[in-house]
């Protein structure tokens, strides 16, 4: 894995932690259903980190969900 991909893994872990700490069941449902799976393992994070399309998708999803929370 490249340094960029390792950084992406750490960012994904942080995004997942943030979503969990929000505790909003509606947002978590969308996050788990269309994004990072519930109880992700290292392979799950690496999947999103090593594929540019998947990475872009999950980052956009995170942005949409966190914006929805503020509305």
Secondary structure, DSSP 8 states (H G I E B T S, - for coil): --HHHHHHHHHHHHHHHHHHHH--HHHHHHHHHHSS-TT--HHHHHHHHH-HHHHHHHHHHHHHHHHHHH-
